[in-house]
Amino acid sequence: MEKTDVRPRGLLALPAVWVPTRLLLLLFVFKVFVFPGPDVTGDVSVIYHGWYETLRGGTFPLDDVTWQYPPAAALAILSPALLPFLGYAEAFYVLVVLADLAVLALLTYSGTRPGRTPRGAWVWVVGVPLLGPTVYARYDVMVTAVAVAALLAGVRRPRVLGALAAFGAMLKVWPAMLLVGVVRRRAWAAAAVTAGVIAALFTLTMPGAFAFLTFQRDRGTEVESLGALVFHVARHFGWEGRVLLNYGSVEFLGPHVQTVSTVALTLTGMAFGWLLVWRMLAVRFLPHTAADAAFVAVLLFTVTSRVISPQYLVWLVGLAAVCLGFRASRMHRPAVLVLTACLVTTLEFPLWFAHVVASDALGVTLLFVRNGLLVLATVLAARELWRATTRPEAVEPVAPVSRTEPADTPATAR
């Protein structure tokens, strides 16, 4: 049986780092300490709480263009009702911490299995606090917990992967990309059934379940996105557009914005095309391939999106953690780049967001660095995925594993 290289002291160090870093995040969102920059807790105390009151009445917030989420997001917004002895915001933060802890537990347990490593748990423990208090003031940690559980379960239980991926997609769309590298039809069937059941239940019981599709369609170019760099630079050469709060985020409005948004959508389409070509040419599917492919897919759609909100980095940290939990994964360098991008993200939001909005030298530099790191991570991750799966000689033989663990041997899509 393969040795796992797991030392008790190493495992004990994980909670030893997790506890103080998460306590610090809680002190920030509870405002015991004030984090510099704009208040990031308003989304919970004002926007989420407002949605909560509407959703409790049995309908989605149809007149609010900032509601841009699939129907199961209602469950996350309503979840503080599970802790009625706390105020809405306080209950929400407690539930986010529990979701964070659940991810740590899943990654830690997975890291003790043959062919695995605790490195993935360390990516999560270190990566989350790098994003500052924003990470606890959004429901993305909850969604990421579902995605991590799906990928880890999928190695042995493809139906669970499919069901959880579909549930995650109904929470915030992006977990649908967990299926990109999945070859077992049972996973896809479970995903289709789960998505169909959830969609039918919400459509029949709550009006406006899919109104979010229209709101998403009408979004512009958010100031932190890759395309926004065009206008940050153009403002120094006389561009006459404006920066306004629009559709729930700070966006550029004015000449040529629609063109840049169209280019972003075109790049997203090209990213989808690349994934389709990769899937058709891939011949090697190892237990970690699904995680690697999901990481690449989410990177591709993040960097080509019209919006790159700080909480998007939570998704990437979670997926990078799952990838590095597999000893054979080649996503080490992209994961390090993502962690570095997390730190720069906190500098640009909320710490120096005023400089970003003003498009001054500091703000533009921060965005060039952060978005550049994400683009480089995307290119490197996509290249590693291509090399590891489309060329048979790229896959190195691995040691045998125990009978209780799936063999780390290639599988085909047939």
C-alpha positions, 0 to 999 in steps of 0.5 A: 500500500502506498504511503501517504506522507501525512504527518500528524503534526502537519495536520494539526498545523492546519487548524492552528492557522485556520482558527486565528485567520478566520477569527480575524476575518470575523472581527472585520465583518463584525466591525470590531476592527475596521478594514480600510476602504469601502465597507464590504458588509453592506451586501449582507446587511442591506442587499441580502437582507432586503432579498431575504424579506422578499423571498420570505414572501414567496417570490423572487426580487423581480424589480431588482436588477441586482438579483442576478442569480439562479433560483437556488441562490434563494436558499443561501439568502434564506439560510440565516433563518436557520439561526433565528437567535441571531440577527440576519448578518450575524447568522450569515457570517456564522454560516459562512464560517461553517462552510469554510470549516466544511471545506477544510474538513473535506480537503484535510480528510481527502489529503490523507487518502492514497495518492493525495496530499494535504497541500490542497488543504493548505491552499484553502487555509492560506488562500481565503484570508488573502481575500480579506473580509470580502470573502465572508461578506458574500455567499460564494464560500457556500457555493465553493463548498458544494463544488469542492464536495462534488469534485472530491466525491466524484472520484468514486461516486460520479452520481454524487458529483453530477447532483452536487454540480447541478445544485451548485449551478443552481446556486451560482451557475459556475459549478456547471463547469465541474462537468467539463472533464467528467467522462462518466455518463452517470454523472451527467445524467444525475446532473440533468435530473437534479437541475431539472427537478430544482428548476421545476420546483422553483418555477412552480412555487416562486414567480420569476425564478429565471428573471436573472437571465435578462439582468445578466444579459444587460450588464456592462463592463465592470471596472475590475474586468480585463476589458475595463483596462481599455477604458482605464487607459483611455481615460488618460487620453480623453475618453468621455465615458463615466464610471457609475454603479450599474446593475449592482457593480461599478461599471464603465458607461459611454462610447465603445463600452458595448463594443468591449463587452461584445469582445468579452462575450466573443472571448468567452465563446472562444474559451468554450470552443477551446474546451470543446476541442480539448474534450474531443482530443483528450485521451487520458482521464485520471482521477484528478483530471476532472478537478484540473479541467474544472479549474481551467474552465473557471479560469477561462470564463473568469478572465474573459468575463465582463465582470471580475468581482473579488469573490470570483477568486474564492472559486479559483482558490477552492478549485486550486485546492482540490487540484493540489490535493492530488499528488499527480496534478500539474496545477502547482504554478497556476495555483501559486499565481491565483494565490498571489492574485488574491493578495493583489485583489484585496489591495485593489478592493477594498483597500485602494478601490478609490484609486481603481475608480479614479483610474490613476496610476496606482489603481491601473497598476494594481489591475494590470498586475491582478488581471495579468496574474490571472491571464498567466495562470489561465494560459499555464493551466490550460497548457498543462491540462492539454499536455497531460491529457491529449498526449499519451506519453505525457502521463507518467505511470503511478504506483498501485493503490489500495483496493478501496481507492480507485486506481490512478490509471487512465480512462477513456470517454468510451 
